[in-house]
Amino acid sequence: MSHTIRNVDFSPEMNFKTTTSSGKGGQHVNKVSSRVILKFNVLKSELLSLEQKDILTSALGNRLDTKGNLQISSQKTRSQHQNKTIVTERFYSLLENALTPEAERIPTKPSRSSKIKRIKKKKQVAEKKQRRQKPGIDSLP
């Protein structure tokens, strides 16, 4: 399922907004809108199936607002174009990771050496606790 996400063009459903970057900068930073914010509504998307929407809302629940919008922003570089590329790449990787099913764990049996180590450790602990006990009536000859 994950390999098909990169092949889908979500650009018609993506909304890009640009703002001025925050933080330190010279005179140039106050005039240029280099920060890019991508907004994508998961619930209203026509390119995703109902099953995919359910998976995304549960996997990305903390990143979605009440209307189902996924918002990603980048201000790493001074270039608006590069920030747009970064945001788009991050968007696709988020979707890919959320929609990739986790591999099922195959239970394995403990190895022979691990069993021996466990029993050896148990005996050491038992001996240590035995030595801590006060000598009682049963220990007298």
KOLRO-357800 format. One line per 3 residues: number of its first residue (from 1); their letters; for each residue z, y, x of N, C-alpha, C, O, CB. Coordinates in pm, 1 decimal, decimal comma. Glycine has a CB too. Layout:
N
NUM) A) Z Y X Z Y X Z Y X Z Y X Z Y X | ...
This chain:
141
1) MSH) 0,0 -119,6 82,7 0,0 0,0 0,0 0,0 125,7 86,9 -62,9 225,1 50,7 121,1 0,0 -93,9 | 68,9 123,1 199,9 85,8 243,5 281,2 -43,7 287,8 347,9 -64,5 407,2 369,3 191,2 220,1 386,4 | -132,1 191,7 381,4 -254,0 230,1 451,5 -349,2 308,8 362,8 -437,4 377,5 414,4 -323,8 107,6 504,7
4) TIR) -334,1 300,9 230,6 -423,2 372,7 140,3 -381,6 518,8 120,3 -462,9 600,0 76,0 -427,8 302,3 6,8 | -258,8 552,7 151,6 -210,2 689,5 131,8 -287,9 787,9 218,3 -323,7 896,1 171,7 -60,3 698,4 163,6 | -314,3 751,8 343,5 -388,5 841,7 433,8 -532,1 863,7 386,1 -593,4 965,8 417,4 -389,5 784,6 576,6
7) NVD) -585,0 767,9 310,6 -723,5 779,4 263,5 -734,9 867,4 139,5 -844,1 913,8 106,8 -780,1 641,6 233,6 | -624,3 890,9 70,4 -625,7 973,7 -50,4 -616,0 1120,3 -10,1 -534,1 1158,3 73,6 -509,2 934,9 -146,8 | -701,7 1201,9 -71,8 -700,5 1345,7 -43,4 -613,1 1415,9 -147,2 -654,2 1435,8 -261,5 -845,6 1404,7 -43,8
10) FSP) -492,7 1452,7 -105,8 -398,1 1519,1 -195,4 -416,3 1671,1 -194,6 -343,5 1741,1 -264,9 -254,9 1483,6 -155,9 | -510,4 1723,5 -117,7 -524,4 1868,2 -102,3 -542,8 1945,4 -233,3 -493,7 2057,9 -242,7 -639,8 1896,4 -13,3 | -611,6 1890,6 -336,0 -621,0 1967,3 -461,5 -485,7 1988,4 -529,5 -467,6 2085,2 -603,4 -714,4 1896,7 -557,8
13) EMN) -390,4 1897,7 -504,3 -259,3 1906,2 -568,9 -153,3 1972,1 -479,7 -39,0 1990,5 -521,5 -212,9 1767,4 -608,7 | -192,1 2007,3 -356,5 -99,1 2073,1 -264,2 -107,7 2223,8 -282,5 -216,5 2279,7 -296,3 -129,7 2034,3 -117,0 | 7,6 2288,7 -282,4 12,1 2434,5 -286,6 70,9 2483,5 -155,9 181,6 2444,7 -118,6 95,0 2485,8 -408,4
16) FKT) -2,5 2568,6 -86,3 44,6 2624,9 39,9 82,9 2770,2 19,6 14,5 2846,2 -48,9 -62,9 2612,0 149,7 | 193,6 2806,1 80,9 241,9 2943,7 74,8 276,9 2983,3 217,9 330,6 2902,4 293,5 366,4 2958,9 -23,0 | 247,0 3106,9 254,8 280,5 3153,3 388,8 379,3 3268,3 380,8 371,1 3354,3 293,2 154,3 3196,1 465,0
19) TTS) 472,5 3267,3 474,6 571,3 3374,9 483,0 592,2 3408,5 630,1 543,4 3338,5 718,9 706,7 3334,3 414,4 | 664,7 3515,5 654,0 696,4 3549,4 792,2 805,2 3455,1 842,7 895,9 3417,9 768,3 741,4 3697,9 804,4 | 795,4 3417,7 967,2 892,9 3327,0 1026,5 1024,0 3400,0 1049,2 1027,1 3521,5 1069,1 840,3 3268,3 1158,7
22) SGK) 1132,5 3323,1 1045,7 1262,6 3381,7 1072,9 1295,9 3363,9 1219,9 1225,0 3293,8 1292,2 1371,5 3318,6 984,0 | 1401,4 3425,9 1263,1 1445,5 3408,4 1401,4 1396,0 3519,2 1492,0 1345,0 3621,9 1447,4 1398,7 3275,6 1454,3 | 1413,1 3494,5 1621,6 1377,6 3595,0 1721,8 1226,7 3612,9 1730,9 1149,6 3523,2 1696,9 1433,9 3556,1 1858,5
25) GGQ) 1187,6 3726,6 1775,9 1045,3 3754,7 1794,4 1025,1 3900,7 1827,0 1117,4 3981,4 1815,4 964,8 3716,6 1669,5 | 906,9 3933,8 1867,0 875,3 4072,6 1900,3 824,0 4146,0 1778,6 855,7 4111,4 1664,8 772,4 4079,4 2013,0 | 743,3 4248,9 1804,5 689,0 4329,9 1695,6 588,5 4249,9 1613,6 571,0 4275,3 1494,4 622,9 4456,9 1750,9
28) HVN) 522,3 4153,2 1677,3 416,8 4075,7 1613,0 472,2 3986,4 1500,4 407,2 3968,7 1397,4 344,2 3989,9 1717,2 | 592,9 3930,5 1520,8 648,6 3832,9 1426,9 676,8 3894,7 1290,2 672,8 3823,8 1189,7 776,5 3773,0 1483,5 | 704,7 4022,4 1283,7 735,5 4087,8 1157,3 611,4 4117,3 1072,6 622,6 4144,8 953,2 809,7 4215,6 1183,8
31) KVS) 494,8 4111,6 1133,8 371,6 4145,9 1063,4 290,2 4024,5 1019,8 212,5 4033,0 924,6 287,1 4233,1 1150,5 | 307,6 3910,5 1089,3 221,2 3795,1 1067,2 294,2 3686,1 989,5 408,0 3651,1 1021,0 170,9 3739,9 1200,6 | 227,3 3633,0 887,7 284,3 3522,9 809,5 242,1 3390,9 873,0 136,2 3336,7 841,3 238,6 3529,9 659,9
34) SRV) 325,2 3340,3 962,1 289,1 3217,2 1031,9 361,5 3094,9 976,9 319,3 2982,2 1002,7 318,8 3231,2 1178,9 | 468,4 3114,4 902,4 541,4 3002,2 843,5 463,0 2950,4 723,7 416,1 3028,3 640,7 685,9 3044,3 801,5 | 449,1 2817,1 715,5 373,7 2756,0 605,9 467,4 2667,0 524,4 541,7 2585,8 579,4 252,3 2673,9 660,2
37) ILK) 462,3 2683,9 392,4 541,3 2602,7 300,3 445,4 2524,9 211,0 359,5 2583,0 144,7 638,7 2691,1 215,1 | 461,3 2392,3 210,3 379,1 2306,4 126,1 462,2 2264,5 5,6 575,9 2219,7 20,3 327,4 2181,7 205,1 | 404,8 2279,3 -114,2 469,5 2235,2 -237,2 379,6 2132,1 -303,1 259,6 2153,3 -320,1 498,0 2355,3 -333,5
40) FNV) 440,9 2019,0 -340,0 366,7 1912,0 -405,7 453,1 1857,4 -518,0 566,9 1816,4 -495,1 326,9 1799,0 -304,8 | 399,1 1856,9 -640,0 474,2 1805,7 -753,2 445,6 1657,1 -768,4 334,8 1617,0 -804,0 438,9 1882,5 -882,9 | 547,2 1576,2 -740,9 533,8 1430,6 -746,6 514,5 1384,0 -891,1 432,3 1296,2 -917,7 657,6 1362,4 -684,5
43) LKS) 589,3 1442,0 -983,1 585,1 1397,1 -1122,3 453,4 1430,1 -1192,1 409,0 1354,1 -1278,1 699,0 1458,8 -1198,9 | 390,5 1541,9 -1156,8 266,6 1583,8 -1223,6 140,4 1536,8 -1149,9 29,3 1565,8 -1194,1 264,2 1735,3 -1236,6 | 155,9 1466,1 -1040,6 40,7 1422,8 -962,1 -45,1 1323,3 -1039,2 6,1 1228,4 -1098,6 86,6 1361,0 -830,7
46) ELL) -174,8 1345,7 -1037,5 -269,2 1255,4 -1104,0 -321,3 1149,5 -1007,3 -385,1 1053,0 -1049,4 -386,5 1334,7 -1163,3 | -294,9 1166,9 -879,4 -343,0 1073,5 -777,9 -246,2 958,7 -752,4 -282,5 859,4 -689,4 -368,7 1146,9 -649,3 | -123,0 972,1 -801,1 -22,6 867,5 -781,7 -4,8 787,6 -910,3 -12,2 842,4 -1020,2 112,3 928,6 -737,1
49) SLE) 18,7 657,0 -895,3 44,9 572,6 -1011,9 189,2 593,6 -1057,2 269,5 652,8 -985,0 18,2 422,0 -979,6 | 221,6 545,0 -1176,5 358,8 557,8 -1228,0 458,0 485,7 -1137,8 569,0 533,7 -1115,0 368,2 502,3 -1371,1 | 417,1 370,3 -1086,9 502,8 292,8 -996,8 531,5 371,9 -868,0 645,1 376,7 -820,8 436,3 156,5 -962,8
52) QKD) 426,6 433,4 -812,7 443,1 513,5 -690,8 531,7 634,3 -716,3 612,5 670,7 -630,9 306,7 559,1 -637,6 | 517,9 696,6 -832,0 601,9 811,7 -867,0 748,9 770,6 -875,3 836,8 842,8 -828,1 556,2 873,4 -1001,1 | 775,0 654,2 -935,4 912,6 604,0 -945,3 971,1 578,4 -807,1 1085,2 614,9 -779,0 917,1 475,2 -1028,9
55) ILT) 892,0 515,7 -721,9 938,0 486,2 -585,1 967,5 616,1 -511,2 1070,8 627,9 -445,3 832,0 402,9 -507,5 | 877,6 713,3 -521,6 895,0 841,0 -451,5 1014,4 919,9 -503,7 1087,1 980,3 -424,8 769,3 924,9 -464,3 | 1035,8 920,6 -634,5 1149,8 996,2 -687,4 1282,6 935,1 -644,2 1380,7 1006,7 -624,1 1142,9 1002,5 -839,9
58) SAL) 1285,7 803,0 -630,0 1410,6 741,8 -583,8 1426,2 756,0 -432,3 1536,9 779,6 -384,1 1415,2 593,2 -623,6 | 1317,1 741,9 -356,6 1324,5 750,1 -210,2 1342,6 893,5 -161,4 1414,3 917,4 -64,1 1198,9 690,4 -148,2 | 1278,8 988,1 -227,6 1284,7 1128,0 -185,3 1367,9 1212,5 -281,6 1349,8 1334,0 -289,8 1143,7 1185,6 -174,2
61) GNR) 1457,8 1148,9 -353,2 1536,9 1217,3 -455,8 1608,1 1341,4 -407,3 1610,7 1442,8 -477,2 1636,8 1124,0 -511,3 | 1666,7 1335,0 -287,2 1740,5 1450,9 -235,6 1647,3 1561,4 -186,0 1692,5 1673,7 -163,6 1833,2 1407,6 -122,7 | 1520,1 1532,5 -168,5 1424,5 1633,7 -122,4 1347,2 1697,3 -237,0 1273,9 1794,0 -216,1 1327,2 1572,2 -23,9
64) LDT) 1362,6 1644,5 -357,2 1290,6 1697,3 -473,4 1380,0 1792,6 -551,2 1501,1 1772,5 -560,4 1241,9 1582,6 -564,9 | 1318,4 1897,3 -607,4 1396,0 1987,5 -692,6 1396,7 1931,2 -835,8 1344,6 1822,2 -859,6 1336,4 2133,5 -689,4 | 1454,6 2003,8 -928,9 1469,2 1953,6 -1066,0 1335,6 1934,4 -1137,8 1327,0 1855,0 -1231,5 1555,3 2048,3 -1145,9
67) KGN) 1232,2 2005,5 -1095,3 1100,2 1994,2 -1157,9 1013,9 1887,1 -1091,7 902,1 1861,4 -1136,5 1028,6 2127,9 -1152,5 | 1064,9 1824,2 -985,2 990,3 1717,9 -917,5 904,3 1767,6 -803,1 814,1 1696,9 -758,0 903,9 1646,5 -1015,8 | 931,2 1889,2 -755,1 853,8 1944,9 -644,0 910,6 1900,6 -510,2 1031,4 1906,2 -487,1 851,3 2097,6 -651,7
70) LQI) 821,8 1856,8 -423,2 857,2 1826,5 -284,8 815,4 1947,2 -202,6 699,1 1987,4 -206,0 788,1 1693,4 -233,1 | 909,0 2005,4 -128,8 880,3 2126,0 -51,6 904,8 2098,0 96,3 1013,7 2055,5 135,0 967,2 2245,4 -100,2 | 801,9 2122,5 179,4 811,2 2101,9 323,9 763,2 2229,9 390,7 661,8 2287,0 350,4 726,7 1976,9 370,9
73) SSQ) 836,2 2275,6 493,6 794,7 2397,6 562,7 795,6 2376,7 712,8 864,9 2289,3 764,9 885,9 2514,9 525,2 | 717,1 2458,9 781,3 712,2 2453,9 926,9 689,2 2593,7 981,7 607,2 2669,7 930,2 601,6 2357,6 975,2 | 763,4 2626,4 1087,3 745,0 2752,6 1158,6 754,8 2727,4 1308,3 796,9 2814,0 1385,0 849,8 2857,9 1113,7
76) KTR) 714,2 2605,1 1348,7 727,3 2565,6 1489,1 640,8 2649,0 1582,2 683,6 2687,6 1691,0 691,7 2420,2 1505,0 | 519,2 2676,0 1538,2 428,0 2748,5 1626,1 399,2 2887,9 1570,3 435,9 2919,8 1457,3 296,8 2669,9 1644,3 | 333,5 2969,1 1650,9 296,1 3104,1 1606,5 169,3 3101,7 1522,8 135,5 3199,4 1456,0 276,9 3196,6 1726,7
79) SQH) 99,2 2987,7 1527,3 -27,3 2975,9 1456,2 -5,6 2921,1 1315,1 56,2 2816,2 1296,7 -123,9 2885,7 1534,0 | -56,5 2992,2 1217,8 -46,8 2949,5 1078,8 -123,6 2819,2 1058,2 -79,2 2730,8 984,8 -100,1 3059,1 984,5 | -238,8 2808,2 1123,3 -323,6 2689,1 1111,2 -251,3 2565,4 1165,9 -254,2 2459,4 1103,4 -457,7 2710,2 1186,0
82) QNK) -186,6 2578,7 1281,8 -113,9 2465,4 1339,8 5,2 2426,3 1252,8 33,7 2307,7 1236,3 -66,4 2499,2 1482,0 | 74,6 2524,7 1197,2 186,7 2496,3 1108,8 140,0 2424,8 982,0 210,4 2338,4 929,5 259,9 2625,8 1072,7 | 22,7 2460,4 933,5 -33,1 2394,4 815,2 -64,6 2248,2 847,5 -40,6 2159,2 765,9 -161,0 2468,1 766,1
85) TIV) -118,2 2224,8 966,9 -147,5 2087,7 1010,8 -19,1 2006,5 1023,6 -14,5 1890,7 982,1 -223,1 2088,8 1145,3 | 85,4 2066,7 1080,9 214,7 2000,0 1098,3 273,6 1962,2 962,4 321,9 1850,5 944,1 312,9 2090,8 1176,1 | 269,4 2055,7 867,3 324,8 2032,8 733,9 248,2 1921,5 662,4 309,1 1835,5 598,7 320,7 2162,6 650,7
88) TER) 117,3 1922,7 672,6 34,4 1820,9 607,5 62,5 1683,0 666,7 74,6 1584,5 593,7 -115,4 1855,7 621,8 | 72,8 1676,7 799,0 102,3 1550,1 866,9 239,5 1497,8 825,5 255,5 1378,4 800,6 96,1 1568,0 1020,2 | 338,1 1586,3 818,0 472,8 1547,7 777,7 473,7 1497,9 632,3 545,7 1403,9 598,7 569,9 1666,7 794,5
91) FYS) 393,5 1561,5 547,4 381,6 1521,3 407,4 330,3 1378,2 396,3 388,2 1295,7 325,7 288,5 1616,9 331,8 | 220,1 1349,8 467,3 161,9 1215,9 461,4 255,7 1110,9 519,5 263,7 1000,1 466,4 29,2 1213,2 535,5 | 326,9 1143,1 627,2 419,0 1045,4 685,6 538,4 1020,0 593,2 587,4 907,3 585,1 468,2 1093,9 823,1
94) LLE) 585,8 1125,2 522,9 694,1 1107,9 425,4 651,4 1012,2 313,5 725,1 920,4 277,5 735,6 1244,7 365,7 | 531,4 1035,1 259,3 481,4 948,8 152,2 463,2 806,2 202,1 499,2 710,1 134,1 348,7 1002,7 96,8 | 406,8 793,8 321,7 382,1 661,4 379,5 512,4 584,0 398,0 521,7 467,0 361,0 309,4 674,7 514,1
97) NAL) 613,2 650,3 455,7 741,9 584,5 478,9 810,0 546,2 348,3 871,1 439,7 339,0 833,5 675,1 560,0 | 800,0 631,6 248,0 865,2 603,9 120,2 796,4 490,3 44,9 862,3 411,8 -23,3 867,1 729,5 34,0 | 664,6 481,7 57,1 589,8 381,3 -19,0 571,7 249,0 53,9 521,8 152,6 -4,2 455,7 435,7 -54,5
100) TPE) 611,8 243,1 181,0 602,1 117,6 254,5 722,0 30,8 218,2 836,4 71,2 238,8 595,4 142,5 408,4 | 696,2 -89,2 163,9 808,6 -174,8 127,2 878,8 -228,5 251,8 815,1 -258,8 352,7 760,9 -291,0 38,7 | 1011,3 -239,6 242,5 1087,1 -292,3 355,4 1064,4 -441,2 365,6 1056,0 -511,1 264,6 1237,4 -261,2 341,2
103) AER) 1054,4 -489,6 489,1 1035,5 -632,5 511,1 1163,5 -705,6 472,6 1274,1 -661,2 503,3 997,1 -661,9 659,1 | 1145,8 -819,1 404,4 1261,8 -895,7 362,2 1322,7 -967,3 480,9 1251,4 -1024,5 563,3 1224,2 -995,7 252,9 | 1454,4 -964,1 489,6 1523,9 -1027,0 600,5 1527,3 -1176,8 579,6 1562,5 -1225,2 472,1 1666,1 -971,2 615,5
106) IPT) 1490,0 -1250,1 684,2 1495,0 -1394,9 679,7 1627,1 -1437,9 742,4 1647,4 -1417,8 862,1 1372,4 -1459,3 753,4 | 1718,3 -1497,4 663,3 1847,8 -1535,4 719,2 1834,0 -1646,0 824,0 1759,4 -1742,1 805,2 1941,7 -1580,8 607,7 | 1905,8 -1631,0 932,7 1902,6 -1731,9 1039,1 2041,2 -1791,4 1057,1 2141,6 -1730,3 1020,4 1852,1 -1670,7 1172,5
109) KPS) 2045,7 -1911,2 1114,0 2173,8 -1976,3 1139,5 2224,6 -1932,9 1275,3 2145,4 -1903,2 1364,8 2161,1 -2130,7 1132,3 | 2358,1 -1928,8 1291,9 2412,1 -1890,9 1422,7 2378,5 -1997,1 1528,3 2374,1 -2116,6 1499,0 2565,1 -1870,7 1414,0 | 2355,3 -1951,1 1650,5 2320,4 -2043,3 1758,4 2442,5 -2125,4 1799,7 2555,6 -2090,3 1766,4 2264,0 -1966,2 1879,5
112) RSS) 2419,4 -2233,0 1871,3 2528,6 -2321,6 1916,0 2624,7 -2245,1 2006,6 2746,4 -2258,1 1993,8 2471,9 -2445,8 1990,8 | 2569,0 -2164,2 2099,1 2654,4 -2089,5 2191,9 2739,1 -1986,1 2119,6 2854,1 -1963,8 2157,5 2569,7 -2021,2 2298,2 | 2684,4 -1921,9 2015,3 2763,3 -1822,8 1940,6 2877,7 -1890,2 1865,6 2986,1 -1833,1 1854,0 2673,6 -1745,5 1841,7
115) KIK) 2854,2 -2012,3 1814,1 2961,1 -2087,2 1747,4 3072,9 -2120,0 1846,3 3190,8 -2103,8 1815,0 2905,3 -2217,0 1684,3 | 3035,2 -2166,4 1966,4 3133,8 -2202,1 2069,7 3214,5 -2080,1 2110,4 3336,6 -2088,0 2124,4 3064,2 -2263,0 2193,2 | 3145,6 -1964,5 2129,8 3214,1 -1840,4 2167,7 3313,6 -1798,1 2059,8 3424,3 -1753,7 2090,6 3111,8 -1727,7 2192,5
118) RIK) 3273,8 -1812,1 1933,8 3360,3 -1772,5 1822,9 3486,3 -1858,5 1819,5 3596,6 -1806,6 1802,2 3284,9 -1783,1 1689,4 | 3470,6 -1988,8 1835,8 3586,3 -2079,7 1833,8 3676,8 -2055,6 1953,9 3799,3 -2060,0 1942,5 3539,7 -2226,5 1831,8 | 3615,4 -2030,2 2069,2 3693,1 -2001,8 2190,6 3777,9 -1875,6 2170,9 3895,4 -1872,3 2207,7 3598,7 -1984,9 2313,4
121) KKK) 3717,9 -1773,7 2113,3 3787,2 -1647,1 2088,3 3901,3 -1668,1 1988,3 4010,0 -1612,8 2005,0 3687,9 -1539,9 2035,5 | 3876,0 -1748,5 1883,8 3980,0 -1778,4 1785,5 4099,7 -1845,6 1850,5 4214,0 -1812,8 1819,0 3924,4 -1866,9 1674,5 | 4074,1 -1940,5 1941,8 4182,0 -2012,0 2010,6 4262,5 -1917,5 2099,0 4385,0 -1927,6 2106,6 4125,1 -2127,0 2095,0
124) QVA) 4192,1 -1824,6 2166,5 4261,0 -1726,6 2252,0 4354,5 -1639,3 2168,8 4468,4 -1614,6 2208,3 4158,6 -1638,1 2327,2 | 4307,0 -1593,3 2055,0 4387,1 -1508,2 1966,9 4507,1 -1586,9 1914,5 4618,0 -1533,7 1908,2 4301,3 -1454,5 1848,9 | 4486,0 -1712,8 1877,1 4595,2 -1797,2 1825,6 4701,7 -1818,4 1933,3 4821,4 -1811,2 1905,3 4540,4 -1934,1 1777,0
127) EKK) 4657,0 -1845,0 2058,3 4751,2 -1863,9 2169,2 4831,0 -1735,4 2195,3 4951,7 -1740,6 2219,3 4675,8 -1906,9 2297,4 | 4763,9 -1621,8 2190,6 4829,2 -1492,7 2213,4 4937,6 -1469,9 2108,6 5047,9 -1426,3 2141,6 4725,8 -1377,4 2210,0 | 4906,5 -1499,4 1982,3 5004,6 -1481,2 1875,2 5119,6 -1581,3 1888,7 5233,9 -1549,6 1855,9 4937,0 -1496,2 1737,6
130) QRR) 5089,5 -1700,8 1936,5 5192,2 -1803,5 1956,6 5292,2 -1759,0 2062,9 5412,8 -1779,6 2048,9 5127,6 -1937,7 1997,1 | 5239,8 -1696,8 2170,5 5326,5 -1648,6 2279,0 5415,9 -1532,5 2234,4 5523,2 -1512,5 2291,4 5241,3 -1605,0 2398,3 | 5373,9 -1456,7 2135,1 5450,6 -1342,1 2087,0 5571,8 -1384,8 2003,9 5669,2 -1310,2 1993,1 5361,2 -1250,7 2004,5
133) QKP) 5566,1 -1502,7 1946,2 5674,7 -1548,1 1857,1 5803,7 -1571,9 1933,2 5803,2 -1612,6 2049,4 5634,0 -1676,2 1784,3 | 5913,6 -1545,7 1865,4 6045,5 -1569,5 1924,6 6072,0 -1720,1 1927,6 6033,4 -1792,0 1835,5 6157,5 -1494,9 1844,6 | 6138,0 -1767,7 2034,0 6169,0 -1912,1 2035,7 6266,3 -1944,4 1922,4 6369,5 -1878,8 1908,7 6229,7 -1955,3 2174,1
136) GID) 6234,4 -2043,1 1842,9 6315,6 -2078,1 1728,1 6383,1 -2212,0 1746,3 6385,3 -2267,9 1855,9 6231,9 -2079,3 1603,6 | 6437,5 -2262,0 1638,8 6507,3 -2389,3 1640,6 6410,9 -2504,0 1668,2 6446,2 -2599,2 1737,8 6579,8 -2411,9 1508,6 | 6289,8 -2495,9 1614,5 6194,6 -2605,8 1634,7 6149,0 -2616,5 1780,5 6100,6 -2722,6 1819,9 6073,1 -2587,0 1544,0
139) SLP) 6162,0 -2512,1 1861,8 6119,7 -2519,6 2001,8 6225,8 -2581,1 2092,0 6196,6 -2612,3 2207,5 6084,6 -2382,0 2052,3 | 6350,8 -2599,7 2041,7 6459,3 -2659,9 2121,4 6441,2 -2811,1 2129,0 6395,7 -2874,1 2033,5 6598,2 -2625,5 2060,7 | 6479,2 -2871,5 2249,4 6465,0 -3017,7 2260,0 6563,8 -3096,1 2181,4 6560,6 -3219,1 2183,4 6475,2 -3058,7 2399,1
